[in-house]
Amino acid sequence: MVIMHGAHGTSHGEQVVEHARQAATEDLIVRLRAVGAGSIHLLTDAVSFADRVSALDVVPFASAKPAPFHAGGALQEAIRSLRPDGVVYFGSGTGSLLEEEELRGLLTFAAQPDPAALLNNPFSVDFAAVSGASRLLEMDLPQGDNAFGLALADAGWNCRALPRTAATQFDIDTPTDVALLAATATGGETLRTAVRHLDLPTEAIREVLDRLVDRKACTYLLGRVNPGTWAWFESNVACRTAGILEGRGMRGYPDRPGTVLGALVDRTSPEILFDRLGRLCDAAIIDSRPFLSPEGELPPAEDRFSSDLMAPAEVTDEHWRRFTEAAMTCDVPVLLGGHNLVSGGLYLLGDACWQGYELPRRLPTEPFEPTEEPHVRP
């Protein structure tokens, strides 16, 4: 077992994500121990965190490569040093919502003799089980783990995907993700305790949850929405959905400049966008990264996370600050975040919105199939 955790900076938003990821990792370690996982190794530059989890019989593993961090290279270092037949890899902040049976499935998959990979999301990997791990030493793995699935598939690996659920898709990547966990009381004991002590705005999330069970409402989705995720969301909430799907693969294949909506916002203004959203829908869930970083170059995490927290005064990038200010003027609740907001976040919202409701999720849409032959007149 290899868990990778990179320490975040000192800004408020970064520390929110840091504390939540550490807590989620501790929950994951406890669950892995409960299902009989073998050696667990933590690759991190957060020294105090490594010391704390050592009490859980976790072995720190230090990368010999200098910055910038290279996830593929670090995983290969671990495999070269530890020489496992199979490896289960987690980025911190992922996997902690998995049930014990799902974790056992990952261990079983990694122990099979033939080289193969089981990925939580082939298009944006957060965790994976790999059998025949030594074969990874023969290829060039990407710097970012999001592109692992594409690299393995291109190299001819037998790649499988886990079912798409909140547990398999949710990744603590931004403060909005942490706020979603807080608003829905989701996660293990350590994680739930940690988020209760963080200063998180959850009012807009609760308003969105109310819209999702309102048949007269419309929720707008913007960003890197997987079509399968959108179909699931549409089938599991009461409201109507609409939106624009753009930017998928911006991390795996960072050679596509910009998005149609981003170009239109540049030609007009973010104020026009949010004014129109306030007229057309009742809630908006926005993965802002594809629209605000057309060349794939993101501003510092401090700016991105301050935008997610609707704190424009803390955003130094003028483009992102103006977008955030416009979002705050919208007449409907708006959630800003990254890819997880329109991935695992949609699964979490689609499940959590029904707490306390007995309304059928959707009207019946299954086609009629007669069980008997129709009566034919002689």
C-alpha positions as CSV (number, residue, x, y, z in Angstrom):
1,M,0.0,0.0,0.0
2,V,1.4,3.4,-1.0
3,I,-0.3,6.7,0.1
4,M,1.1,10.0,-1.3
5,H,0.4,13.2,0.6
6,G,1.9,16.5,-0.4
7,A,1.7,19.3,2.2
8,H,-0.2,22.4,1.3
9,G,0.7,26.0,2.0
10,T,-0.2,28.3,4.9
11,S,-3.2,30.2,3.5
12,H,-6.6,29.5,5.0
13,G,-8.0,27.6,2.1
14,E,-4.8,25.5,1.8
15,Q,-4.9,24.6,5.5
16,V,-8.5,23.6,5.2
17,V,-7.6,21.0,2.5
18,E,-4.4,20.0,4.4
19,H,-6.3,19.2,7.7
20,A,-9.1,17.3,5.8
21,R,-6.7,15.3,3.7
22,Q,-4.7,14.2,6.8
23,A,-7.8,13.2,8.6
24,A,-9.1,11.3,5.6
25,T,-5.8,9.5,5.3
26,E,-5.9,8.4,8.9
27,D,-9.4,7.0,8.4
28,L,-8.2,5.2,5.3
29,I,-5.3,3.7,7.2
30,V,-7.6,2.4,10.0
31,R,-9.9,0.8,7.4
32,L,-7.0,-0.8,5.6
33,R,-5.7,-2.3,8.8
34,A,-9.2,-3.7,9.5
35,V,-9.2,-5.6,6.2
36,G,-5.8,-7.1,6.7
37,A,-3.7,-4.9,4.4
38,G,0.0,-5.6,4.3
39,S,2.7,-3.0,4.7
40,I,1.5,0.6,4.3
41,H,3.9,3.2,3.2
42,L,3.4,7.0,3.3
43,L,5.2,9.3,0.9
44,T,5.0,12.8,2.3
45,D,6.9,16.0,2.9
46,A,4.7,16.7,6.0
47,V,7.1,15.6,8.7
48,S,4.7,16.0,11.7
49,F,2.0,14.1,9.8
50,A,4.4,11.3,9.1
51,D,5.4,11.1,12.8
52,R,1.7,11.0,13.8
53,V,0.7,8.1,11.5
54,S,3.8,6.1,12.4
55,A,1.7,5.2,15.5
56,L,-0.6,3.3,13.1
57,D,2.3,1.2,11.9
58,V,2.8,3.2,8.7
59,V,6.3,3.4,7.3
60,P,7.4,6.8,5.9
61,F,9.0,6.6,2.4
62,A,11.0,9.5,1.2
63,S,11.5,10.3,-2.4
64,A,15.1,10.9,-3.5
65,K,14.1,13.1,-6.4
66,P,14.2,16.9,-5.9
67,A,11.2,19.2,-6.5
68,P,9.0,19.5,-8.5
69,F,7.2,16.4,-7.3
70,H,6.8,13.6,-9.9
71,A,4.0,11.2,-8.9
72,G,5.0,8.6,-11.5
73,G,8.6,8.7,-10.6
74,A,7.8,8.5,-6.8
75,L,5.6,5.4,-7.4
76,Q,8.4,3.8,-9.4
77,E,10.9,4.6,-6.6
78,A,8.6,2.9,-4.1
79,I,8.2,-0.2,-6.3
80,R,11.9,-0.4,-7.0
81,S,12.7,-0.2,-3.3
82,L,9.9,-2.4,-1.9
83,R,9.7,-4.9,-4.7
84,P,6.0,-5.7,-4.3
85,D,4.1,-8.1,-6.6
86,G,1.1,-5.8,-6.5
87,V,0.5,-2.3,-5.2
88,V,-2.5,-0.3,-4.2
89,Y,-1.9,3.5,-4.6
90,F,-3.9,6.3,-3.0
91,G,-3.5,10.0,-3.3
92,S,-4.3,11.5,0.1
93,G,-7.9,12.6,0.4
94,T,-9.2,9.7,-1.7
95,G,-10.5,6.3,-0.8
96,S,-11.6,7.1,2.8
97,L,-15.3,6.7,1.9
98,L,-14.8,3.1,0.6
99,E,-16.5,0.3,2.4
100,E,-14.3,-2.5,3.8
101,E,-15.6,-4.9,1.1
102,E,-14.4,-2.5,-1.6
103,L,-11.0,-2.2,0.0
104,R,-10.7,-6.0,0.1
105,G,-11.5,-6.0,-3.6
106,L,-8.6,-3.7,-4.3
107,L,-6.2,-5.9,-2.3
108,T,-7.5,-9.0,-4.1
109,F,-7.1,-7.4,-7.5
110,A,-3.5,-6.3,-6.8
111,A,-2.6,-9.9,-5.7
112,Q,-3.5,-11.5,-9.0
113,P,-0.6,-12.9,-11.1
114,D,-1.2,-11.1,-14.5
115,P,-0.4,-7.4,-14.9
116,A,-3.5,-5.3,-14.8
117,A,-4.8,-2.1,-13.3
118,L,-8.1,-1.3,-11.5
119,L,-8.7,2.5,-11.6
120,N,-11.2,4.6,-9.7
121,N,-11.5,6.9,-12.8
122,P,-9.5,6.0,-16.0
123,F,-9.7,9.6,-17.2
124,S,-8.5,11.2,-13.9
125,V,-6.9,8.7,-11.5
126,D,-7.0,9.3,-7.8
127,F,-6.3,5.7,-6.6
128,A,-5.6,2.4,-8.3
129,A,-4.8,-1.3,-7.7
130,V,-2.0,-2.7,-9.9
131,S,-1.0,-6.3,-10.2
132,G,2.4,-7.1,-11.7
133,A,3.7,-3.9,-10.3
134,S,7.3,-4.4,-11.5
135,R,6.1,-3.8,-15.1
136,L,5.5,-0.2,-14.2
137,L,9.3,0.2,-14.0
138,E,9.5,-0.4,-17.8
139,M,7.5,2.6,-18.8
140,D,7.5,6.4,-18.5
141,L,4.8,7.4,-16.0
142,P,3.4,10.9,-16.1
143,Q,4.3,13.6,-13.5
144,G,0.7,13.9,-12.4
145,D,-1.3,10.9,-11.2
146,N,-4.5,12.1,-13.0
147,A,-3.0,10.9,-16.3
148,F,-1.9,7.4,-15.0
149,G,-4.9,5.7,-16.6
150,L,-4.3,7.3,-20.0
151,A,-0.6,6.3,-19.9
152,L,-1.3,2.7,-18.9
153,A,-4.0,2.3,-21.6
154,D,-1.7,3.8,-24.2
155,A,1.0,1.3,-23.1
156,G,-1.4,-1.6,-23.7
157,W,-2.2,-2.5,-20.1
158,N,-5.4,-4.3,-19.2
159,C,-7.2,-1.5,-17.4
160,R,-10.5,-1.8,-15.6
161,A,-12.7,0.9,-13.9
162,L,-14.5,0.8,-10.6
163,P,-18.2,1.6,-10.6
164,R,-18.8,5.4,-10.3
165,T,-20.1,6.2,-6.9
166,A,-19.4,8.9,-4.3
167,A,-17.0,6.5,-2.5
168,T,-14.9,5.8,-5.7
169,Q,-15.0,9.3,-7.2
170,F,-14.8,11.7,-4.2
171,D,-11.4,13.4,-3.8
172,I,-10.6,16.1,-1.3
173,D,-9.0,18.6,-3.6
174,T,-10.4,22.0,-2.8
175,P,-12.1,23.7,0.2
176,T,-15.4,23.2,-1.5
177,D,-14.9,19.5,-1.3
178,V,-14.3,19.8,2.4
179,A,-17.4,22.0,2.8
180,L,-19.4,19.3,1.0
181,L,-18.3,16.7,3.5
182,A,-19.2,19.1,6.4
183,A,-22.6,20.0,5.0
184,T,-23.5,16.3,4.5
185,A,-21.8,14.9,7.6
186,T,-19.9,12.4,5.4
187,G,-16.7,10.5,6.1
188,G,-15.0,8.5,8.8
189,E,-14.8,9.5,12.5
190,T,-11.5,11.4,12.2
191,L,-12.6,13.3,9.1
192,R,-16.0,14.3,10.5
193,T,-14.3,15.5,13.7
194,A,-11.8,17.5,11.7
195,V,-14.2,19.3,9.4
196,R,-16.4,20.3,12.4
197,H,-13.6,22.5,13.6
198,L,-12.9,24.2,10.3
199,D,-14.4,27.6,9.3
200,L,-16.4,26.5,6.3
201,P,-19.2,28.2,4.4
202,T,-22.0,25.7,3.9
203,E,-25.1,27.8,3.5
204,A,-24.9,27.8,-0.4
205,I,-24.5,24.0,-0.3
206,R,-27.6,23.6,1.8
207,E,-29.5,25.8,-0.6
208,V,-28.4,23.7,-3.5
209,L,-29.5,20.5,-1.7
210,D,-32.9,22.1,-1.3
211,R,-33.1,22.8,-5.0
212,L,-32.2,19.2,-5.9
213,V,-35.4,17.9,-4.4
214,D,-37.6,20.6,-6.0
215,R,-39.3,19.3,-9.2
216,K,-39.8,22.9,-10.4
217,A,-36.2,23.8,-10.0
218,C,-33.3,23.7,-12.6
219,T,-29.7,23.1,-11.6
220,Y,-27.0,24.2,-14.0
221,L,-23.7,22.2,-14.3
222,L,-20.6,23.7,-15.8
223,G,-17.2,22.1,-16.4
224,R,-15.6,18.7,-16.7
225,V,-18.7,16.6,-16.1
226,N,-18.4,13.0,-17.1
227,P,-21.5,12.1,-19.3
228,G,-22.1,9.0,-17.1
229,T,-22.0,11.1,-14.0
230,W,-24.4,13.6,-15.5
231,A,-26.8,10.8,-16.4
232,W,-26.7,9.4,-12.9
233,F,-27.2,12.8,-11.4
234,E,-30.1,13.6,-13.7
235,S,-31.7,10.2,-12.7
236,N,-31.2,10.7,-8.9
237,V,-32.4,14.2,-8.2
238,A,-35.9,15.6,-8.5
239,C,-35.0,18.8,-10.3
240,R,-34.2,19.4,-14.0
241,T,-30.6,19.8,-15.0
242,A,-28.9,21.7,-17.8
243,G,-25.4,23.0,-18.5
244,I,-22.3,22.9,-20.5
245,L,-19.7,20.1,-20.5
246,E,-16.2,21.4,-21.3
247,G,-12.6,21.0,-20.4
248,R,-12.4,17.2,-19.9
249,G,-8.9,15.9,-20.1
250,M,-7.3,19.3,-19.5
251,R,-4.8,17.6,-17.0
252,G,-4.4,14.4,-18.9
253,Y,-3.9,16.0,-22.3
254,P,-3.0,19.6,-21.6
255,D,-2.7,20.7,-25.2
256,R,-6.3,22.0,-25.9
257,P,-6.3,25.8,-25.5
258,G,-9.4,27.0,-23.8
259,T,-13.1,26.4,-23.8
260,V,-16.1,27.9,-25.8
261,L,-17.7,29.3,-22.6
262,G,-14.4,30.7,-21.4
263,A,-13.9,32.5,-24.7
264,L,-17.4,33.9,-24.6
265,V,-16.9,35.1,-21.0
266,D,-13.7,36.8,-22.2
267,R,-15.6,38.5,-25.0
268,T,-18.3,39.7,-22.7
269,S,-17.9,39.5,-18.9
270,P,-18.3,37.2,-15.9
271,E,-21.0,39.6,-14.7
272,I,-23.1,38.8,-17.8
273,L,-22.6,35.1,-17.3
274,F,-23.9,35.2,-13.7
275,D,-26.7,37.5,-14.5
276,R,-27.9,35.1,-17.2
277,L,-27.5,32.1,-14.8
278,G,-29.6,33.9,-12.2
279,R,-32.4,34.2,-14.8
280,L,-32.1,30.7,-16.3
281,C,-31.6,28.4,-13.3
282,D,-32.2,28.0,-9.6
283,A,-28.6,26.8,-8.6
284,A,-25.3,26.5,-10.4
285,I,-22.5,24.0,-9.8
286,I,-19.3,25.2,-11.5
287,D,-15.9,23.6,-12.1
288,S,-14.2,26.9,-12.6
289,R,-10.7,25.6,-13.7
290,P,-11.4,25.0,-17.4
291,F,-12.9,28.5,-17.9
292,L,-10.4,30.5,-15.9
293,S,-7.2,28.8,-17.1
294,P,-7.5,28.5,-20.8
295,E,-3.9,27.4,-21.3
296,G,-4.0,25.0,-18.4
297,E,-1.7,27.2,-16.3
298,L,-3.5,27.6,-12.9
299,P,-2.7,30.4,-10.5
300,P,-1.4,29.5,-7.0
301,A,-3.6,27.3,-4.8
302,E,-4.1,30.3,-2.5
303,D,-5.9,32.1,-5.3
304,R,-7.9,29.1,-6.4
305,F,-9.0,28.2,-2.9
306,S,-9.9,31.7,-2.0
307,S,-12.1,31.9,-5.0
308,D,-13.8,28.6,-4.0
309,L,-14.4,30.1,-0.5
310,M,-16.0,33.2,-2.1
311,A,-13.2,35.4,-0.6
312,P,-12.3,37.7,-3.5
313,A,-10.3,40.0,-1.3
314,E,-7.8,37.2,-0.9
315,V,-7.5,36.5,-4.7
316,T,-4.5,38.2,-6.3
317,D,-5.2,37.1,-9.9
318,E,-7.4,39.8,-11.3
319,H,-9.3,37.4,-13.7
320,W,-10.1,35.0,-10.9
321,R,-11.1,37.8,-8.5
322,R,-13.5,39.4,-10.9
323,F,-15.1,36.0,-11.7
324,T,-15.5,35.3,-8.0
325,E,-17.0,38.7,-7.3
326,A,-19.5,38.2,-10.1
327,A,-20.4,34.7,-8.7
328,M,-21.3,36.4,-5.4
329,T,-23.8,38.7,-7.1
330,C,-25.7,35.9,-8.7
331,D,-29.4,35.6,-7.7
332,V,-29.1,31.8,-7.2
333,P,-26.8,29.8,-5.0
334,V,-23.5,29.1,-6.7
335,L,-20.8,26.5,-5.9
336,L,-17.3,27.0,-7.2
337,G,-14.7,24.3,-7.2
338,G,-12.5,22.0,-9.2
339,H,-13.0,18.7,-11.0
340,N,-14.2,16.8,-7.9
341,L,-17.2,19.2,-7.5
342,V,-18.7,17.9,-10.7
343,S,-17.4,14.4,-10.2
344,G,-17.5,12.8,-6.7
345,G,-19.3,16.0,-5.5
346,L,-22.3,15.3,-7.7
347,Y,-22.6,11.8,-6.4
348,L,-22.4,13.1,-2.8
349,L,-25.0,15.8,-3.4
350,G,-27.3,13.4,-5.3
351,D,-27.3,11.0,-2.4
352,A,-27.4,13.6,0.5
353,C,-30.2,15.7,-0.8
354,W,-32.8,13.0,0.0
355,Q,-32.1,13.0,3.8
356,G,-35.5,13.6,5.4
357,Y,-37.5,13.3,2.1
358,E,-39.7,10.5,0.9
359,L,-40.4,12.1,-2.5
360,P,-39.6,9.7,-5.4
361,R,-36.3,10.7,-6.9
362,R,-37.6,10.8,-10.4
363,L,-40.8,10.2,-12.2
364,P,-41.1,6.8,-13.8
365,T,-39.2,6.7,-17.1
366,E,-38.9,3.0,-17.8
367,P,-40.5,1.9,-21.1
368,F,-43.6,-0.2,-20.9
369,E,-43.0,-3.8,-21.6
370,P,-46.2,-6.0,-21.9
371,T,-45.9,-9.3,-20.1
372,E,-48.5,-11.1,-22.2
373,E,-49.2,-11.3,-25.9
374,P,-51.8,-8.8,-26.9
375,H,-55.3,-10.2,-27.6
376,V,-55.8,-10.6,-31.4
377,R,-59.3,-10.9,-32.8
378,P,-59.9,-13.9,-34.9
